[in-house]
Amino acid sequence: MDNGWILIYRQIMDHWIWSDKPFSKGQAWIDLLLLANYEDKKTMFRGKLITCKRGTVNLSIAALANRWGWHWKTTKKFILELEKDNMCTLECQRECTTITLINYDNFQDLGKRSAKRNAKRNANQSENPMPNGMPITKESKRNVKEEKEKPSADPVQEEEEETWNGKRIEDLTYEEWCEYVDSWPEEEEQT
């Protein structure tokens, strides 16, 4: 089970299962990924305007320690271990503490590629996926799902399994998936 990837929504941080403390090291690492800025943004911090870069976490060691249910020394030691393993860098300044996740783009670019793939698929469909022009609801999704689950009378209509370089798409490694997505032709921007 060491191949592939998953998407984790940031809403997991609001779930009761995420509030159990103390965090494990793995949970703390995932928490850093979830806390990282997904885009550059400006914010006021102690009366100063600062720019928080994509892939950075701007929380103090004490705030992370409190969040994870750890002692601040344990938290600092963990961050330094991550830094030693080239997973992040730690920059402690008077204004704020910044943890930069080194391979953040490698974790997050997949979402952009998936969005690109979905955009291509959607471009081939009508703007409203429901044939009757009605808005999508839970009930309409359930009806579509039920229709798809019905066995096809015509074997020619059954979808072929999507493959790339002889492998099922679901079985591609992250690197293979990236190559697969990069092989798609670029779409021209419409103005």
MIPAZA-884113 format. One record per atom (N, C-alpha, C): atom name; x, y, z. Coordinates in steps of 0.05 Angstrom, whole numbers. Example, Ala and Ser with C-alpha at 12.3 -4.5 7.8 and 13.67 -1.06 7.14 Angstrom:
% residues 2
name = N, x = 264, y = -114, z = 156 .
name = CA, x = 246, y = -90, z = 156 .
name = C, x = 264, y = -66, z = 156 .
name = N, x = 257, y = -45, z = 142 .
name = CA, x = 273, y = -21, z = 143 .
name = C, x = 258, y = 1, z = 157 .
***
This chain:
% residues 191
name = N, x = 16, y = -24, z = 0 .
name = CA, x = 0, y = 0, z = 0 .
name = C, x = 17, y = 25, z = 0 .
name = N, x = 41, y = 24, z = -12 .
name = CA, x = 58, y = 47, z = -12 .
name = C, x = 57, y = 62, z = -39 .
name = N, x = 38, y = 55, z = -56 .
name = CA, x = 35, y = 69, z = -81 .
name = C, x = 10, y = 86, z = -81 .
name = N, x = 9, y = 106, z = -98 .
name = CA, x = -15, y = 122, z = -100 .
name = C, x = -16, y = 146, z = -81 .
name = N, x = -38, y = 158, z = -80 .
name = CA, x = -41, y = 183, z = -64 .
name = C, x = -71, y = 185, z = -57 .
name = N, x = -76, y = 203, z = -38 .
name = CA, x = -104, y = 209, z = -30 .
name = C, x = -106, y = 240, z = -27 .
name = N, x = -130, y = 250, z = -30 .
name = CA, x = -136, y = 278, z = -24 .
name = C, x = -148, y = 279, z = 4 .
name = N, x = -139, y = 298, z = 20 .
name = CA, x = -150, y = 301, z = 46 .
name = C, x = -161, y = 330, z = 48 .
name = N, x = -187, y = 332, z = 54 .
name = CA, x = -199, y = 359, z = 57 .
name = C, x = -191, y = 371, z = 83 .
name = N, x = -187, y = 397, z = 83 .
name = CA, x = -180, y = 411, z = 108 .
name = C, x = -202, y = 409, z = 129 .
name = N, x = -226, y = 403, z = 121 .
name = CA, x = -248, y = 401, z = 140 .
name = C, x = -243, y = 379, z = 161 .
name = N, x = -225, y = 360, z = 155 .
name = CA, x = -219, y = 339, z = 174 .
name = C, x = -210, y = 351, z = 201 .
name = N, x = -198, y = 375, z = 200 .
name = CA, x = -188, y = 388, z = 224 .
name = C, x = -211, y = 396, z = 243 .
name = N, x = -236, y = 398, z = 232 .
name = CA, x = -259, y = 405, z = 248 .
name = C, x = -273, y = 380, z = 259 .
name = N, x = -265, y = 357, z = 251 .
name = CA, x = -278, y = 332, z = 259 .
name = C, x = -268, y = 323, z = 286 .
name = N, x = -285, y = 310, z = 301 .
name = CA, x = -278, y = 301, z = 329 .
name = C, x = -254, y = 282, z = 329 .
name = N, x = -250, y = 267, z = 308 .
name = CA, x = -228, y = 247, z = 307 .
name = C, x = -201, y = 261, z = 307 .
name = N, x = -200, y = 286, z = 297 .
name = CA, x = -175, y = 301, z = 294 .
name = C, x = -168, y = 314, z = 321 .
name = N, x = -187, y = 316, z = 340 .
name = CA, x = -182, y = 331, z = 364 .
name = C, x = -169, y = 314, z = 386 .
name = N, x = -165, y = 288, z = 381 .
name = CA, x = -153, y = 270, z = 401 .
name = C, x = -124, y = 277, z = 404 .
name = N, x = -115, y = 281, z = 429 .
name = CA, x = -87, y = 289, z = 434 .
name = C, x = -75, y = 270, z = 454 .
name = N, x = -49, y = 266, z = 454 .
name = CA, x = -30, y = 280, z = 437 .
name = C, x = -30, y = 268, z = 409 .
name = N, x = -22, y = 285, z = 390 .
name = CA, x = -19, y = 276, z = 362 .
name = C, x = 5, y = 257, z = 360 .
name = N, x = 3, y = 239, z = 340 .
name = CA, x = 26, y = 223, z = 333 .
name = C, x = 44, y = 240, z = 315 .
name = N, x = 69, y = 231, z = 309 .
name = CA, x = 86, y = 246, z = 291 .
name = C, x = 74, y = 248, z = 263 .
name = N, x = 62, y = 226, z = 254 .
name = CA, x = 49, y = 225, z = 228 .
name = C, x = 26, y = 245, z = 227 .
name = N, x = 10, y = 245, z = 248 .
name = CA, x = -13, y = 264, z = 248 .
name = C, x = -3, y = 293, z = 249 .
name = N, x = 19, y = 298, z = 263 .
name = CA, x = 30, y = 325, z = 264 .
name = C, x = 40, y = 333, z = 236 .
name = N, x = 52, y = 315, z = 221 .
name = CA, x = 62, y = 321, z = 194 .
name = C, x = 38, y = 327, z = 176 .
name = N, x = 17, y = 310, z = 177 .
name = CA, x = -7, y = 315, z = 161 .
name = C, x = -19, y = 342, z = 169 .
name = N, x = -19, y = 348, z = 195 .
name = CA, x = -30, y = 373, z = 204 .
name = C, x = -15, y = 397, z = 192 .
name = N, x = 12, y = 395, z = 190 .
name = CA, x = 27, y = 416, z = 177 .
name = C, x = 19, y = 419, z = 148 .
name = N, x = 15, y = 397, z = 134 .
name = CA, x = 6, y = 399, z = 106 .
name = C, x = -21, y = 413, z = 104 .
name = N, x = -39, y = 407, z = 123 .
name = CA, x = -65, y = 419, z = 123 .
name = C, x = -65, y = 448, z = 130 .
name = N, x = -46, y = 455, z = 148 .
name = CA, x = -44, y = 483, z = 157 .
name = C, x = -29, y = 501, z = 137 .
name = N, x = -14, y = 490, z = 119 .
name = CA, x = 2, y = 505, z = 100 .
name = C, x = -16, y = 523, z = 82 .
name = N, x = -6, y = 547, z = 76 .
name = CA, x = -20, y = 565, z = 58 .
name = C, x = -20, y = 552, z = 30 .
name = N, x = -43, y = 551, z = 18 .
name = CA, x = -45, y = 539, z = -9 .
name = C, x = -39, y = 560, z = -30 .
name = N, x = -38, y = 585, z = -22 .
name = CA, x = -31, y = 607, z = -41 .
name = C, x = -18, y = 629, z = -25 .
name = N, x = -3, y = 646, z = -39 .
name = CA, x = 9, y = 669, z = -25 .
name = C, x = -14, y = 687, z = -15 .
name = N, x = -10, y = 698, z = 9 .
name = CA, x = -30, y = 716, z = 20 .
name = C, x = -17, y = 736, z = 39 .
name = N, x = -29, y = 758, z = 41 .
name = CA, x = -20, y = 779, z = 60 .
name = C, x = -38, y = 779, z = 84 .
name = N, x = -25, y = 783, z = 108 .
name = CA, x = -40, y = 784, z = 132 .
name = C, x = -27, y = 803, z = 152 .
name = N, x = -43, y = 813, z = 171 .
name = CA, x = -32, y = 830, z = 192 .
name = C, x = -23, y = 813, z = 215 .
name = N, x = 1, y = 817, z = 224 .
name = CA, x = 11, y = 802, z = 247 .
name = C, x = 26, y = 822, z = 265 .
name = N, x = 15, y = 825, z = 289 .
name = CA, x = 25, y = 844, z = 308 .
name = C, x = 29, y = 872, z = 296 .
name = N, x = 9, y = 881, z = 282 .
name = CA, x = 10, y = 908, z = 270 .
name = C, x = 26, y = 911, z = 246 .
name = N, x = 38, y = 889, z = 235 .
name = CA, x = 54, y = 891, z = 211 .
name = C, x = 41, y = 874, z = 189 .
name = N, x = 42, y = 884, z = 165 .
name = CA, x = 33, y = 869, z = 142 .
name = C, x = 55, y = 850, z = 133 .
name = N, x = 49, y = 824, z = 133 .
name = CA, x = 68, y = 805, z = 124 .
name = C, x = 57, y = 788, z = 101 .
name = N, x = 74, y = 778, z = 84 .
name = CA, x = 65, y = 761, z = 62 .
name = C, x = 72, y = 732, z = 70 .
name = N, x = 51, y = 716, z = 70 .
name = CA, x = 54, y = 687, z = 76 .
name = C, x = 55, y = 673, z = 50 .
name = N, x = 77, y = 659, z = 44 .
name = CA, x = 81, y = 646, z = 19 .
name = C, x = 66, y = 619, z = 18 .
name = N, x = 61, y = 610, z = -6 .
name = CA, x = 49, y = 584, z = -11 .
name = C, x = 67, y = 563, z = 1 .
name = N, x = 55, y = 543, z = 15 .
name = CA, x = 71, y = 522, z = 27 .
name = C, x = 84, y = 528, z = 54 .
name = N, x = 76, y = 551, z = 66 .
name = CA, x = 87, y = 558, z = 92 .
name = C, x = 66, y = 556, z = 113 .
name = N, x = 75, y = 550, z = 137 .
name = CA, x = 58, y = 550, z = 161 .
name = C, x = 69, y = 572, z = 179 .
name = N, x = 52, y = 591, z = 186 .
name = CA, x = 61, y = 614, z = 202 .
name = C, x = 48, y = 612, z = 230 .
name = N, x = 58, y = 593, z = 245 .
name = CA, x = 49, y = 589, z = 273 .
name = C, x = 74, y = 585, z = 290 .
name = N, x = 73, y = 594, z = 314 .
name = CA, x = 96, y = 591, z = 332 .
name = C, x = 98, y = 562, z = 341 .
name = N, x = 122, y = 555, z = 351 .
name = CA, x = 126, y = 528, z = 362 .
name = C, x = 107, y = 524, z = 385 .
name = N, x = 102, y = 544, z = 401 .
name = CA, x = 84, y = 542, z = 424 .
name = C, x = 55, y = 536, z = 415 .
name = N, x = 47, y = 550, z = 393 .
name = CA, x = 20, y = 546, z = 383 .
name = C, x = 17, y = 517, z = 372 .
name = N, x = 37, y = 507, z = 358 .
name = CA, x = 36, y = 480, z = 347 .
name = C, x = 36, y = 460, z = 371 .
name = N, x = 52, y = 465, z = 391 .
name = CA, x = 54, y = 448, z = 414 .
name = C, x = 26, y = 446, z = 427 .
name = N, x = 13, y = 468, z = 430 .
name = CA, x = -14, y = 468, z = 442 .
name = C, x = -33, y = 453, z = 424 .
name = N, x = -31, y = 457, z = 399 .
name = CA, x = -49, y = 445, z = 379 .
name = C, x = -46, y = 414, z = 379 .
name = N, x = -21, y = 405, z = 382 .
name = CA, x = -15, y = 376, z = 380 .
name = C, x = -16, y = 362, z = 408 .
name = N, x = -18, y = 378, z = 429 .
name = CA, x = -17, y = 366, z = 456 .
name = C, x = 10, y = 357, z = 464 .
name = N, x = 31, y = 371, z = 455 .
name = CA, x = 58, y = 364, z = 461 .
name = C, x = 71, y = 386, z = 478 .
name = N, x = 94, y = 380, z = 489 .
name = CA, x = 111, y = 400, z = 503 .
name = C, x = 125, y = 416, z = 481 .
name = N, x = 130, y = 442, z = 485 .
name = CA, x = 143, y = 458, z = 464 .
name = C, x = 170, y = 447, z = 456 .
name = N, x = 185, y = 435, z = 475 .
name = CA, x = 211, y = 424, z = 468 .
name = C, x = 208, y = 400, z = 449 .
name = N, x = 188, y = 384, z = 454 .
name = CA, x = 183, y = 361, z = 436 .
name = C, x = 175, y = 371, z = 408 .
name = N, x = 159, y = 392, z = 407 .
name = CA, x = 151, y = 403, z = 382 .
name = C, x = 174, y = 414, z = 367 .
name = N, x = 191, y = 429, z = 380 .
name = CA, x = 215, y = 441, z = 367 .
name = C, x = 233, y = 418, z = 357 .
name = N, x = 237, y = 398, z = 373 .
name = CA, x = 254, y = 375, z = 366 .
name = C, x = 242, y = 361, z = 341 .
name = N, x = 216, y = 358, z = 340 .
name = CA, x = 203, y = 345, z = 317 .
name = C, x = 207, y = 362, z = 291 .
name = N, x = 203, y = 388, z = 293 .
name = CA, x = 207, y = 406, z = 270 .
name = C, x = 236, y = 405, z = 261 .
name = N, x = 255, y = 404, z = 280 .
name = CA, x = 283, y = 402, z = 272 .
name = C, x = 289, y = 375, z = 259 .
name = N, x = 276, y = 354, z = 268 .
name = CA, x = 279, y = 328, z = 255 .
name = C, x = 269, y = 329, z = 226 .
name = N, x = 246, y = 342, z = 222 .
name = CA, x = 235, y = 345, z = 195 .
name = C, x = 255, y = 361, z = 178 .
name = N, x = 266, y = 382, z = 190 .
name = CA, x = 286, y = 399, z = 175 .
name = C, x = 310, y = 382, z = 168 .
name = N, x = 320, y = 366, z = 186 .
name = CA, x = 343, y = 349, z = 181 .
name = C, x = 338, y = 329, z = 159 .
name = N, x = 313, y = 321, z = 156 .
name = CA, x = 305, y = 302, z = 135 .
name = C, x = 297, y = 316, z = 109 .
name = N, x = 302, y = 342, z = 107 .
name = CA, x = 295, y = 358, z = 84 .
name = C, x = 266, y = 358, z = 77 .
name = N, x = 249, y = 358, z = 98 .
name = CA, x = 220, y = 359, z = 94 .
name = C, x = 210, y = 387, z = 98 .
name = N, x = 224, y = 403, z = 113 .
name = CA, x = 216, y = 431, z = 118 .
name = C, x = 240, y = 447, z = 126 .
name = N, x = 236, y = 474, z = 127 .
name = CA, x = 256, y = 492, z = 138 .
name = C, x = 242, y = 508, z = 160 .
name = N, x = 257, y = 515, z = 180 .
name = CA, x = 246, y = 530, z = 203 .
name = C, x = 260, y = 557, z = 204 .
name = N, x = 244, y = 578, z = 204 .
name = CA, x = 256, y = 605, z = 205 .
name = C, x = 242, y = 620, z = 228 .
name = N, x = 257, y = 624, z = 249 .
name = CA, x = 246, y = 638, z = 273 .
name = C, x = 256, y = 666, z = 272 .
name = N, x = 238, y = 685, z = 269 .
name = CA, x = 244, y = 713, z = 269 .
name = C, x = 229, y = 726, z = 292 .
name = N, x = 236, y = 750, z = 297 .
name = CA, x = 223, y = 765, z = 319 .
name = C, x = 193, y = 769, z = 313 .
name = N, x = 187, y = 774, z = 288 .
name = CA, x = 159, y = 779, z = 280 .
name = C, x = 143, y = 753, z = 281 .
name = N, x = 153, y = 731, z = 270 .
name = CA, x = 138, y = 707, z = 269 .
name = C, x = 156, y = 683, z = 263 .
name = N, x = 144, y = 659, z = 267 .
name = CA, x = 158, y = 634, z = 260 .
name = C, x = 146, y = 624, z = 234 .
name = N, x = 163, y = 617, z = 215 .
name = CA, x = 154, y = 606, z = 189 .
name = C, x = 166, y = 579, z = 185 .
name = N, x = 149, y = 560, z = 180 .
name = CA, x = 157, y = 533, z = 172 .
name = C, x = 150, y = 530, z = 143 .
name = N, x = 170, y = 525, z = 126 .
name = CA, x = 166, y = 522, z = 97 .
name = C, x = 168, y = 492, z = 91 .
name = N, x = 147, y = 481, z = 80 .
name = CA, x = 146, y = 453, z = 72 .
name = C, x = 160, y = 451, z = 44 .
name = N, x = 182, y = 437, z = 44 .
name = CA, x = 199, y = 437, z = 21 .
name = C, x = 186, y = 426, z = -5 .
name = N, x = 172, y = 404, z = -3 .
name = CA, x = 160, y = 392, z = -27 .
name = C, x = 130, y = 397, z = -28 .
name = N, x = 121, y = 420, z = -18 .
name = CA, x = 92, y = 425, z = -17 .
name = C, x = 80, y = 424, z = -45 .
name = N, x = 93, y = 436, z = -64 .
name = CA, x = 82, y = 435, z = -92 .
name = C, x = 79, y = 407, z = -102 .
name = N, x = 97, y = 389, z = -95 .
name = CA, x = 94, y = 361, z = -104 .
name = C, x = 69, y = 348, z = -92 .
name = N, x = 61, y = 356, z = -68 .
name = CA, x = 37, y = 346, z = -56 .
name = C, x = 12, y = 358, z = -68 .
name = N, x = 14, y = 384, z = -75 .
name = CA, x = -10, y = 399, z = -83 .
name = C, x = -14, y = 402, z = -113 .
name = N, x = 6, y = 399, z = -129 .
name = CA, x = 2, y = 403, z = -158 .
name = C, x = -17, y = 382, z = -170 .
name = N, x = -19, y = 360, z = -157 .
name = CA, x = -37, y = 339, z = -166 .
name = C, x = -65, y = 349, z = -168 .
name = N, x = -73, y = 365, z = -149 .
name = CA, x = -100, y = 377, z = -149 .
name = C, x = -104, y = 394, z = -174 .
name = N, x = -84, y = 409, z = -182 .
name = CA, x = -85, y = 426, z = -206 .
name = C, x = -88, y = 408, z = -230 .
name = N, x = -73, y = 386, z = -231 .
name = CA, x = -74, y = 368, z = -253 .
name = C, x = -101, y = 355, z = -255 .
name = N, x = -112, y = 347, z = -232 .
name = CA, x = -138, y = 335, z = -232 .
name = C, x = -159, y = 355, z = -241 .
name = N, x = -156, y = 380, z = -233 .
name = CA, x = -175, y = 400, z = -242 .
name = C, x = -173, y = 404, z = -272 .
name = N, x = -149, y = 403, z = -282 .
name = CA, x = -145, y = 405, z = -311 .
name = C, x = -158, y = 382, z = -326 .
name = N, x = -155, y = 358, z = -314 .
name = CA, x = -167, y = 334, z = -326 .
name = C, x = -198, y = 337, z = -326 .
name = N, x = -209, y = 345, z = -303 .
name = CA, x = -238, y = 348, z = -301 .
name = C, x = -248, y = 369, z = -319 .
name = N, x = -233, y = 391, z = -323 .
name = CA, x = -241, y = 412, z = -341 .
name = C, x = -243, y = 401, z = -369 .
name = N, x = -224, y = 385, z = -377 .
name = CA, x = -225, y = 373, z = -404 .
name = C, x = -249, y = 355, z = -407 .
name = N, x = -255, y = 339, z = -387 .
name = CA, x = -278, y = 321, z = -388 .
name = C, x = -304, y = 338, z = -390 .
name = N, x = -305, y = 358, z = -374 .
name = CA, x = -329, y = 375, z = -373 .
name = C, x = -333, y = 390, z = -399 .
name = N, x = -311, y = 397, z = -412 .
name = CA, x = -313, y = 411, z = -438 .
name = C, x = -327, y = 394, z = -459 .
name = N, x = -325, y = 368, z = -456 .
name = CA, x = -337, y = 350, z = -475 .
name = C, x = -366, y = 345, z = -469 .
name = N, x = -375, y = 354, z = -445 .
name = CA, x = -403, y = 350, z = -437 .
name = C, x = -417, y = 377, z = -439 .
name = N, x = -443, y = 376, z = -437 .
name = CA, x = -458, y = 401, z = -437 .
name = C, x = -453, y = 416, z = -410 .
name = N, x = -460, y = 442, z = -410 .
name = CA, x = -456, y = 457, z = -385 .
name = C, x = -472, y = 446, z = -362 .
name = N, x = -496, y = 437, z = -367 .
name = CA, x = -512, y = 425, z = -346 .
name = C, x = -513, y = 395, z = -350 .
name = N, x = -501, y = 379, z = -332 .
name = CA, x = -498, y = 351, z = -337 .
name = C, x = -525, y = 336, z = -336 .
name = N, x = -546, y = 348, z = -325 .
name = CA, x = -572, y = 335, z = -324 .
name = C, x = -586, y = 339, z = -351 .
name = N, x = -594, y = 318, z = -364 .
name = CA, x = -606, y = 320, z = -390 .
name = C, x = -632, y = 336, z = -390 .
name = N, x = -646, y = 337, z = -368 .
name = CA, x = -672, y = 351, z = -367 .
name = C, x = -668, y = 381, z = -361 .
name = N, x = -644, y = 390, z = -357 .
name = CA, x = -639, y = 418, z = -351 .
name = C, x = -643, y = 426, z = -322 .
name = N, x = -650, y = 407, z = -305 .
name = CA, x = -656, y = 412, z = -277 .
name = C, x = -629, y = 414, z = -262 .
name = N, x = -629, y = 429, z = -240 .
name = CA, x = -605, y = 431, z = -224 .
name = C, x = -598, y = 404, z = -211 .
name = N, x = -573, y = 400, z = -205 .
name = CA, x = -564, y = 376, z = -193 .
name = C, x = -572, y = 376, z = -163 .
name = N, x = -585, y = 354, z = -155 .
name = CA, x = -592, y = 351, z = -127 .
name = C, x = -582, y = 324, z = -118 .
name = N, x = -585, y = 318, z = -92 .
name = CA, x = -577, y = 292, z = -82 .
name = C, x = -593, y = 270, z = -95 .
name = N, x = -619, y = 276, z = -99 .
name = CA, x = -637, y = 256, z = -111 .
name = C, x = -629, y = 251, z = -140 .
name = N, x = -623, y = 273, z = -155 .
name = CA, x = -615, y = 269, z = -183 .
name = C, x = -589, y = 254, z = -185 .
name = N, x = -570, y = 259, z = -167 .
name = CA, x = -545, y = 244, z = -167 .
name = C, x = -550, y = 215, z = -162 .
name = N, x = -568, y = 209, z = -143 .
name = CA, x = -575, y = 181, z = -136 .
name = C, x = -587, y = 167, z = -161 .
name = N, x = -605, y = 182, z = -175 .
name = CA, x = -618, y = 170, z = -198 .
name = C, x = -598, y = 165, z = -220 .
name = N, x = -579, y = 183, z = -225 .
name = CA, x = -558, y = 179, z = -245 .
name = C, x = -541, y = 155, z = -237 .
name = N, x = -534, y = 153, z = -211 .
name = CA, x = -518, y = 130, z = -201 .
name = C, x = -533, y = 104, z = -206 .
name = N, x = -559, y = 104, z = -200 .
name = CA, x = -574, y = 79, z = -204 .
name = C, x = -575, y = 71, z = -233 .
name = N, x = -577, y = 91, z = -251 .
name = CA, x = -578, y = 86, z = -279 .
name = C, x = -551, y = 74, z = -288 .
name = N, x = -529, y = 84, z = -278 .
name = CA, x = -503, y = 74, z = -285 .
name = C, x = -499, y = 46, z = -275 .
name = N, x = -511, y = 39, z = -252 .
name = CA, x = -507, y = 13, z = -240 .
name = C, x = -523, y = -9, z = -254 .
name = N, x = -544, y = -1, z = -269 .
name = CA, x = -560, y = -21, z = -283 .
name = C, x = -543, y = -35, z = -304 .
name = N, x = -545, y = -61, z = -306 .
name = CA, x = -529, y = -75, z = -326 .
name = C, x = -538, y = -67, z = -355 .
name = N, x = -518, y = -64, z = -372 .
name = CA, x = -523, y = -55, z = -399 .
name = C, x = -532, y = -79, z = -416 .
name = N, x = -553, y = -74, z = -432 .
name = CA, x = -563, y = -95, z = -450 .
name = C, x = -545, y = -98, z = -473 .
name = N, x = -531, y = -76, z = -480 .
name = CA, x = -513, y = -76, z = -503 .
name = C, x = -484, y = -77, z = -494 .
name = N, x = -470, y = -99, z = -498 .
name = CA, x = -442, y = -100, z = -488 .
name = C, x = -424, y = -80, z = -500 .
name = N, x = -431, y = -69, z = -523 .
name = CA, x = -414, y = -49, z = -537 .
name = C, x = -415, y = -23, z = -521 .
name = N, x = -437, y = -18, z = -507 .
name = CA, x = -440, y = 7, z = -492 .
name = C, x = -423, y = 8, z = -467 .
name = N, x = -414, y = -15, z = -457 .
name = CA, x = -399, y = -15, z = -432 .
name = C, x = -372, y = 0, z = -436 .
name = N, x = -365, y = 16, z = -416 .
name = CA, x = -341, y = 31, z = -417 .
name = C, x = -316, y = 14, z = -416 .
name = N, x = -296, y = 21, z = -432 .
name = CA, x = -271, y = 7, z = -430 .
name = C, x = -256, y = 19, z = -406 .
name = N, x = -239, y = 2, z = -393 .
name = CA, x = -223, y = 11, z = -371 .
name = C, x = -201, y = 29, z = -381 .
name = N, x = -198, y = 52, z = -369 .
name = CA, x = -178, y = 72, z = -377 .
name = C, x = -150, y = 62, z = -369 .
name = N, x = -132, y = 62, z = -389 .
name = CA, x = -104, y = 53, z = -384 .
name = C, x = -85, y = 74, z = -396 .
name = N, x = -60, y = 72, z = -386 .
name = CA, x = -38, y = 89, z = -396 .
name = C, x = -13, y = 72, z = -394 .
name = N, x = 2, y = 70, z = -416 .
name = CA, x = 26, y = 54, z = -417 .
name = C, x = 21, y = 25, z = -407 .
name = N, x = -2, y = 15, z = -413 .
name = CA, x = -9, y = -13, z = -405 .
name = C, x = -18, y = -17, z = -377 .
name = N, x = -20, y = 5, z = -361 .
name = CA, x = -29, y = 2, z = -333 .
name = C, x = -56, y = 16, z = -329 .
name = N, x = -72, y = 4, z = -312 .
name = CA, x = -97, y = 18, z = -305 .
name = C, x = -91, y = 44, z = -291 .
name = N, x = -107, y = 64, z = -296 .
name = CA, x = -102, y = 91, z = -285 .
name = C, x = -101, y = 89, z = -254 .
name = N, x = -119, y = 73, z = -243 .
name = CA, x = -120, y = 70, z = -213 .
name = C, x = -94, y = 58, z = -202 .
name = N, x = -79, y = 44, z = -218 .
name = CA, x = -55, y = 31, z = -208 .
name = C, x = -29, y = 47, z = -213 .
name = N, x = -31, y = 71, z = -224 .
name = CA, x = -7, y = 87, z = -230 .
name = C, x = 5, y = 97, z = -204 .
name = N, x = 31, y = 99, z = -203 .
name = CA, x = 45, y = 112, z = -181 .
name = C, x = 41, y = 142, z = -184 .
name = N, x = 48, y = 157, z = -163 .
name = CA, x = 45, y = 186, z = -165 .
name = C, x = 62, y = 197, z = -188 .
name = N, x = 86, y = 188, z = -192 .
name = CA, x = 103, y = 197, z = -213 .
name = C, x = 91, y = 191, z = -240 .
name = N, x = 81, y = 166, z = -243 .
name = CA, x = 68, y = 158, z = -269 .
name = C, x = 43, y = 175, z = -274 .
name = N, x = 28, y = 180, z = -253 .
name = CA, x = 4, y = 197, z = -255 .
name = C, x = 12, y = 225, z = -266 .
name = N, x = 33, y = 236, z = -254 .
name = CA, x = 42, y = 263, z = -263 .
name = C, x = 50, y = 262, z = -293 .
name = N, x = 65, y = 241, z = -301 .
name = CA, x = 72, y = 238, z = -329 .
name = C, x = 47, y = 236, z = -347 .
name = N, x = 28, y = 220, z = -337 .
name = CA, x = 3, y = 216, z = -352 .
name = C, x = -11, y = 243, z = -356 .
name = N, x = -14, y = 258, z = -334 .
name = CA, x = -28, y = 284, z = -336 .
name = C, x = -12, y = 304, z = -354 .
name = N, x = 15, y = 303, z = -351 .
name = CA, x = 31, y = 321, z = -368 .
name = C, x = 30, y = 314, z = -397 .
name = N, x = 22, y = 290, z = -404 .
name = CA, x = 20, y = 281, z = -432 .
name = C, x = -5, y = 292, z = -446 .
name = N, x = -23, y = 303, z = -430 .
name = CA, x = -48, y = 313, z = -443 .
name = C, x = -41, y = 338, z = -458 .
name = N, x = -54, y = 342, z = -481 .
name = CA, x = -48, y = 366, z = -497 .
name = C, x = -58, y = 391, z = -481 .
name = N, x = -43, y = 413, z = -484 .
name = CA, x = -51, y = 438, z = -471 .
name = C, x = -76, y = 449, z = -483 .
name = N, x = -93, y = 460, z = -466 .
name = CA, x = -118, y = 473, z = -476 .
name = C, x = -111, y = 502, z = -481 .
name = N, x = -123, y = 512, z = -503 .
name = CA, x = -120, y = 540, z = -508 .
name = C, x = -139, y = 556, z = -491 .
name = N, x = -130, y = 578, z = -480 .
name = CA, x = -148, y = 594, z = -464 .
name = C, x = -168, y = 608, z = -481 .
name = N, x = -193, y = 608, z = -473 .
name = CA, x = -214, y = 621, z = -488 .
name = C, x = -218, y = 649, z = -476 .
name = N, x = -220, y = 669, z = -492 .
name = CA, x = -224, y = 696, z = -482 .
name = C, x = -250, y = 707, z = -492 .
***
